[in-house]
Amino acid sequence: MTTPIQLRPDEWEVGLVEISYPRRCKKHLLINTLRLGSEEISFPVKHYESVHDLVAHLPYFREPCKKDKFISTFNEYINKYETYNNLINSCIAENSLRIRDNVVSHFPNRVYNGLEDLAEKIINPANSHSSKVTMPMKDNYNFASPEPVYVYAYIVKPNLVGDSYVKLLTTLHFPSSTEYHRFSHPLCRPIEQSFIESFAIRLVTKNGEDVMFNGSDIPSVVTIHFKKKFSQQ
């Protein structure tokens, strides 16, 4: 902002009026890497129904002897970490693997340094979470049809979404065919800051990924509206 503004947080709210963005969003490179010695094995970010499903996407282990050794070793590591880690409620992550009939474990998209590292990240609640519900996962984000996207803004007070408090400003269906959204009756949220000298938003997919855009000379434009809270006095 060219001129900072000062408002009383208990008296003012903010809402998103309109937003426009570049024509194309960037596809994510949704690939994991497993390092085994000098080998680097790539496998896709997706939901795996079993360890057998996971190994089927690892070309290095297609030979029967390598495949059997992988499954045996991997299950040993899974059992090792599961004995002292409690599985906890789910959050949406990039990968998921059904490790039991009623448990799906979510683990991050990253480079894994060996089978033990991969197993530990899958089962360790400090890095992954588990759920009785299989989350639908995409092999790629190409936004073939509009999907819900969450718009976060750091100047708003955290509000309850599900079982967490987050700084959610609003949601929109992304992308628009016109690369433009206008809200005639914007949803307004209480502000948290009294002194505002800049404003930024973050667009996040339902899988927790930031929406990415290809480089463009066309700027993104965001219009917000500050509104004084209705007083009942």
Steps between C-alpha positions, in 0.01 A plus 500: 500500500627850422357626828466271805158493664414471866178336614360364825489121464187475715313738268603402145469208262654427158366314199628398156312694228684385190809318383658446159806292413715385203337280241686176573580324826814291523488125524668356807781252460343230715784252525666337803856372496635198686879481533656154527878535496586659167152429359229768493155351440205724416143412587182707459319697766166323539294274723631144535257229603772273642875442520460279190344797320792720608765254381320463166583868437871448577658360178822408684312232696318328215726195512334241731799465735538878541124541540475239776800646682352851478163392643661299780747775597243777469247316719770443763563875516125576508454262795808641673372857500136410557584335834583833669305754296129562542313569178301822520216667314550590137613810323518517122851429367650439159532120516295237676543127563251255646703318764205314656137446405384793711812720496630721222827678568583832331862589433679792329628541146881500535831318446534193725843373603434128501214266590525568874465875443191443283340262752576728795344801327191300411438372851642781716221735622749786522524497121182329383148433611258215464135469424225242471391677183688476172561849364463527122837599356582630153798398292533862384347839556378613162171652620306348213186621676450764770584383851469660844797721587549657841602864527706579810591851621732576791312814611181314601429337834522120496161338450388146567512270196441134585697448822766769441520878518641646177518842337252415228359801316273320254481216247458505124471256211828509312571564224235726358458490121562876505789483754291741703273475803273771639297472819194726510445411866848417634539289810659727761733388776612692811846651465775410744747784443447864585782635280490374142772602255483206257258229396567155360290193430585135452304269270502139622348189339288248689815283526690776680713600199566862409348591163789573265500715188717512193707812457298783349519873437136520604480594870259345745251751635323471834233740626395487864231688689526615862165525673414628844327240712129544556434636845191386686512799736 
